[in-house]
Amino acid sequence: MPSSTEYRGRFAPSPTGPLHFGSLVAAVGSYLDAKHHHGTWLVRMEDLDTPRCVPGAADDILRTLEAFGLHSDEPVIYQSQRTAAYEEALHRLKDNGAVYPCCCTRKEISDSALYGIEGPVYPGTCRNAIPVGREGRAWRVRTNNEAIELTDALQSRITQHLESQIGDFVVKRADGLFAYQLAVVVDDAFQRVTHIVRGADLLASTPRQIHLQRLLGFSVLNYMHLPVAMNGAGEKLSKQTLAAPVDESQPVATLLRVLDFLRQEPPDELLNSDVGTVMGWAVQNWHAERLIGMQALPACE
């Protein structure tokens, strides 16, 4: 665990469209936990996957956060400007023999792989050598079957065996872009983040990040995975499920919906107050323990 007593949290959206209710839940939850513990709260724009980023979305997200009283305590950083840092981390992994080049296509993997907790488990085709006549395009990190254990603040103890449940995973893609798992670990270390508060949909990714943290000599962080917001069909609210953008026209009412979703029980009189008053009450009265064991909840209407 981080040795520093300073709490440093963050919210790291991808600018692939406007914020929806589920992403606002993650932003508010991370902010409240940081501020309740007198910590620093940061915003990082995860715009590394440039083909998926929407022009203007990053500025739109920042404006939306400000409308709800969510201001980064330090300048916002953008992953698209940090390629050199990811390249340096990849070189460190290469020097340690922790990664190897891979030539496999998704179809080849799917045709020969068993399925794990997040799809096909890479069968290790290129782990010892690339097949003759092929060229490595992606880079994968070596895994093993030693148990990676995580004690999450809300989701109890999680155990994962990467080699059999996930497989050697990609840290630099065939198209030359760095993968989320590497970038997020490098950036959290760079920003001296100590606590991660985010949606439970990212819980299964956490052991991969812990594996990379250990390989790169970084501290293993404290994790809290909030329940994800579900629509009426039982699907996670997302851009893929056509989640509506956050309603900024009535920020107080929207914030109270978020606090209801987070089981914070805001008093009715807050409806007639302003954003600053609502957030002040929420910081002082934050009770994350009310969400223990909850991985998904219906979005509050």
C-alpha positions as CSV (number, residue, x, y, z in Angstrom):
1,M,0.0,0.0,0.0
2,P,1.1,3.6,-0.5
3,S,3.3,4.8,2.3
4,S,2.2,8.4,2.1
5,T,-0.6,9.6,4.3
6,E,-1.7,12.1,1.7
7,Y,-4.9,11.0,-0.2
8,R,-4.7,11.6,-3.9
9,G,-7.6,10.5,-6.0
10,R,-8.7,11.0,-9.6
11,F,-11.4,10.8,-12.2
12,A,-10.3,9.7,-15.7
13,P,-13.0,9.8,-18.4
14,S,-12.5,9.0,-22.0
15,P,-13.6,11.8,-24.3
16,T,-15.7,9.6,-26.6
17,G,-18.9,11.6,-26.0
18,P,-20.6,13.6,-23.2
19,L,-20.8,12.4,-19.6
20,H,-23.9,10.3,-18.8
21,F,-25.4,9.5,-15.4
22,G,-23.1,6.5,-14.8
23,S,-19.9,8.4,-15.5
24,L,-21.2,11.3,-13.2
25,V,-21.7,8.7,-10.5
26,A,-18.0,7.7,-10.8
27,A,-16.9,11.3,-10.8
28,V,-19.0,12.3,-7.8
29,G,-18.0,9.2,-5.8
30,S,-14.3,9.7,-6.4
31,Y,-14.6,13.4,-5.5
32,L,-16.5,12.7,-2.3
33,D,-14.1,10.0,-1.1
34,A,-11.1,12.3,-1.8
35,K,-12.6,15.4,-0.1
36,H,-14.0,13.5,2.8
37,H,-10.5,12.4,3.6
38,H,-9.1,15.9,3.0
39,G,-7.3,14.7,-0.1
40,T,-6.5,16.0,-3.6
41,W,-8.8,15.2,-6.5
42,L,-7.5,15.2,-10.0
43,V,-9.0,14.9,-13.5
44,R,-7.1,13.0,-16.2
45,M,-8.4,12.8,-19.8
46,E,-7.9,9.3,-21.2
47,D,-7.8,10.3,-24.8
48,L,-5.2,7.7,-25.8
49,D,-7.5,5.7,-28.1
50,T,-7.6,8.6,-30.7
51,P,-9.8,6.8,-33.3
52,R,-12.6,6.7,-30.6
53,C,-12.3,10.2,-29.3
54,V,-14.9,12.7,-30.4
55,P,-13.6,16.3,-31.2
56,G,-14.7,18.7,-28.5
57,A,-15.8,16.0,-26.1
58,A,-12.9,16.6,-23.6
59,D,-13.9,20.3,-23.2
60,D,-17.5,19.3,-23.0
61,I,-16.7,16.9,-20.1
62,L,-14.7,19.5,-18.2
63,R,-17.5,22.0,-18.6
64,T,-20.0,19.5,-17.3
65,L,-17.8,18.6,-14.3
66,E,-17.5,22.3,-13.4
67,A,-21.3,22.7,-13.6
68,F,-21.6,20.1,-10.8
69,G,-18.8,21.7,-8.7
70,L,-16.2,19.1,-9.6
71,H,-12.9,21.0,-10.1
72,S,-9.6,19.4,-10.5
73,D,-7.1,20.5,-7.9
74,E,-4.2,20.3,-10.4
75,P,-4.0,20.9,-14.1
76,V,-5.7,18.3,-16.2
77,I,-3.4,16.0,-18.0
78,Y,-4.1,14.3,-21.4
79,Q,-2.8,10.8,-22.2
80,S,-2.4,11.8,-25.8
81,Q,0.5,14.0,-24.7
82,R,2.2,11.4,-22.7
83,T,3.3,8.8,-25.3
84,A,7.0,9.3,-24.4
85,A,6.3,8.2,-20.8
86,Y,4.5,5.0,-22.0
87,E,7.4,4.3,-24.4
88,E,9.8,4.6,-21.6
89,A,7.8,2.2,-19.4
90,L,7.6,-0.3,-22.3
91,H,11.4,-0.1,-22.6
92,R,11.8,-0.9,-18.9
93,L,9.5,-3.9,-19.4
94,K,11.6,-5.0,-22.4
95,D,14.8,-4.7,-20.4
96,N,13.4,-6.9,-17.7
97,G,12.2,-9.6,-20.2
98,A,8.6,-8.9,-19.0
99,V,7.1,-8.4,-22.5
100,Y,7.4,-10.0,-25.9
101,P,6.2,-9.2,-29.5
102,C,3.1,-10.9,-30.8
103,C,1.9,-11.4,-34.4
104,C,-1.5,-13.0,-33.6
105,T,-4.7,-11.6,-35.0
106,R,-7.9,-11.5,-33.0
107,K,-9.4,-14.2,-35.2
108,E,-6.4,-16.5,-34.7
109,I,-6.6,-16.1,-30.9
110,S,-10.4,-16.6,-30.9
111,D,-10.0,-19.8,-33.0
112,S,-7.5,-21.4,-30.6
113,A,-8.2,-19.9,-27.2
114,L,-10.2,-21.0,-24.2
115,Y,-12.5,-18.4,-22.7
116,G,-11.8,-16.7,-19.4
117,I,-13.5,-13.9,-17.4
118,E,-13.2,-11.3,-20.2
119,G,-13.2,-13.3,-23.4
120,P,-10.5,-15.4,-25.1
121,V,-7.4,-16.2,-23.0
122,Y,-4.3,-15.7,-25.1
123,P,-2.9,-19.2,-25.7
124,G,0.8,-18.1,-25.6
125,T,1.5,-18.6,-29.3
126,C,4.3,-16.0,-29.5
127,R,5.5,-16.3,-25.9
128,N,8.7,-18.1,-26.7
129,A,9.1,-17.1,-30.4
130,I,7.2,-15.6,-33.2
131,P,6.3,-18.3,-35.9
132,V,8.7,-18.3,-38.9
133,G,7.7,-15.9,-41.6
134,R,5.6,-13.7,-39.3
135,E,6.3,-10.3,-37.7
136,G,5.4,-9.1,-34.3
137,R,3.2,-6.0,-34.2
138,A,1.8,-5.9,-30.7
139,W,3.6,-6.3,-27.4
140,R,2.2,-8.5,-24.6
141,V,3.2,-8.7,-21.0
142,R,4.1,-12.1,-19.5
143,T,1.7,-13.4,-16.8
144,N,1.9,-16.3,-14.4
145,N,-0.6,-18.2,-12.3
146,E,0.4,-16.8,-8.9
147,A,-2.7,-15.5,-7.3
148,I,-3.1,-11.7,-7.4
149,E,-5.2,-10.7,-4.4
150,L,-7.0,-7.4,-4.0
151,T,-8.9,-6.2,-0.9
152,D,-11.4,-3.7,-2.4
153,A,-13.0,-1.2,0.0
154,L,-16.5,-2.2,-1.2
155,Q,-16.2,-5.5,-3.1
156,S,-14.4,-7.6,-0.5
157,R,-11.4,-9.8,-1.4
158,I,-10.8,-10.5,-5.1
159,T,-8.4,-13.3,-6.3
160,Q,-7.4,-13.6,-9.9
161,H,-4.9,-16.0,-11.7
162,L,-3.8,-13.9,-14.8
163,E,-2.3,-16.6,-16.9
164,S,-5.3,-18.9,-16.9
165,Q,-8.1,-16.4,-16.5
166,I,-6.8,-13.5,-18.7
167,G,-3.7,-14.6,-20.4
168,D,-0.7,-12.5,-21.5
169,F,-2.3,-9.2,-22.2
170,V,-1.4,-6.4,-24.7
171,V,0.4,-3.3,-23.5
172,K,1.1,-1.9,-27.0
173,R,-1.4,-2.5,-29.8
174,A,-0.7,-3.6,-33.3
175,D,-1.8,-0.2,-34.5
176,G,1.0,1.4,-32.5
177,L,-1.3,2.8,-29.7
178,F,-0.5,2.0,-26.1
179,A,-3.1,0.0,-24.3
180,Y,-5.2,1.3,-21.4
181,Q,-3.7,-1.1,-18.9
182,L,-0.2,0.3,-19.3
183,A,-1.1,3.9,-19.7
184,V,-3.3,4.0,-16.6
185,V,-0.6,2.5,-14.4
186,V,2.1,4.9,-15.7
187,D,-0.2,7.9,-15.2
188,D,-1.4,6.9,-11.7
189,A,2.3,6.7,-10.6
190,F,3.2,9.9,-12.4
191,Q,0.3,11.8,-10.6
192,R,1.1,10.1,-7.3
193,V,-2.4,8.7,-7.0
194,T,-3.0,6.7,-3.9
195,H,-6.7,5.8,-4.1
196,I,-8.7,4.7,-7.1
197,V,-12.5,5.1,-6.9
198,R,-14.3,4.0,-10.0
199,G,-17.0,1.7,-11.4
200,A,-17.2,-2.0,-10.6
201,D,-17.1,-2.7,-14.4
202,L,-13.3,-2.1,-14.1
203,L,-12.8,-4.5,-11.1
204,A,-11.6,-7.4,-13.3
205,S,-8.9,-5.1,-14.8
206,T,-7.4,-4.3,-11.5
207,P,-5.2,-7.4,-11.1
208,R,-3.6,-6.7,-14.5
209,Q,-2.8,-3.2,-13.2
210,I,-1.4,-4.6,-10.0
211,H,0.8,-6.9,-12.1
212,L,2.2,-4.0,-14.1
213,Q,2.6,-1.9,-10.9
214,R,4.8,-4.6,-9.5
215,L,6.8,-5.1,-12.7
216,L,7.5,-1.4,-12.9
217,G,8.3,-0.9,-9.2
218,F,5.3,1.2,-8.5
219,S,3.2,1.2,-5.3
220,V,0.1,-0.9,-5.3
221,L,-2.9,1.5,-4.8
222,N,-6.0,1.4,-2.6
223,Y,-9.1,0.5,-4.6
224,M,-12.8,1.2,-4.2
225,H,-15.2,0.0,-7.0
226,L,-18.6,1.6,-6.9
227,P,-21.7,-0.1,-8.3
228,V,-22.4,0.7,-12.0
229,A,-25.6,2.3,-13.1
230,M,-27.9,0.0,-15.1
231,N,-30.8,0.9,-17.5
232,G,-34.2,-0.6,-17.5
233,A,-33.0,-3.5,-19.6
234,G,-30.3,-4.4,-17.1
235,E,-27.5,-3.0,-19.2
236,K,-24.7,-0.8,-18.0
237,L,-25.3,2.8,-18.8
238,S,-22.8,3.6,-21.6
239,K,-22.4,5.3,-24.9
240,Q,-22.9,1.9,-26.5
241,T,-26.3,1.5,-24.8
242,L,-27.3,5.0,-25.8
243,A,-27.2,6.5,-22.4
244,A,-28.5,10.1,-22.4
245,P,-26.1,12.9,-21.6
246,V,-26.2,14.3,-18.1
247,D,-28.9,17.0,-17.6
248,E,-27.0,20.2,-16.7
249,S,-30.1,22.3,-16.7
250,Q,-31.0,21.3,-13.1
251,P,-27.7,20.5,-11.5
252,V,-29.0,20.3,-8.0
253,A,-31.7,17.8,-8.9
254,T,-29.2,15.7,-10.9
255,L,-26.7,15.7,-8.0
256,L,-29.4,14.5,-5.6
257,R,-30.2,11.7,-8.0
258,V,-26.5,10.7,-8.0
259,L,-26.4,10.8,-4.1
260,D,-29.6,8.7,-4.0
261,F,-28.0,6.2,-6.3
262,L,-24.9,6.1,-4.0
263,R,-27.2,5.5,-1.0
264,Q,-26.2,8.7,0.7
265,E,-29.8,9.7,1.8
266,P,-29.6,13.5,1.1
267,P,-32.2,15.5,3.0
268,D,-35.2,16.9,1.0
269,E,-34.3,20.5,1.9
270,L,-31.2,20.3,-0.3
271,L,-33.4,20.5,-3.3
272,N,-33.9,24.2,-2.7
273,S,-30.2,24.9,-2.3
274,D,-27.3,25.3,-4.7
275,V,-24.6,23.0,-6.0
276,G,-22.0,24.2,-3.5
277,T,-24.3,23.5,-0.6
278,V,-25.2,20.0,-1.9
279,M,-21.6,19.1,-2.4
280,G,-20.5,20.5,1.0
281,W,-23.2,18.4,2.7
282,A,-22.2,15.3,0.6
283,V,-18.5,15.6,1.5
284,Q,-19.2,16.0,5.2
285,N,-21.7,13.1,5.2
286,W,-20.0,10.6,2.8
287,H,-20.7,7.0,3.9
288,A,-19.1,4.7,1.3
289,E,-19.8,1.7,3.5
290,R,-23.5,1.9,2.5
291,L,-22.4,0.4,-0.9
292,I,-20.5,-2.6,0.4
293,G,-21.1,-5.6,-1.9
294,M,-23.0,-3.7,-4.5
295,Q,-21.7,-4.1,-8.1
296,A,-24.7,-2.8,-10.0
297,L,-27.8,-0.8,-9.2
298,P,-30.6,0.6,-11.3
299,A,-30.1,4.2,-12.3
300,C,-32.3,6.6,-10.3
301,E,-35.1,8.1,-12.3
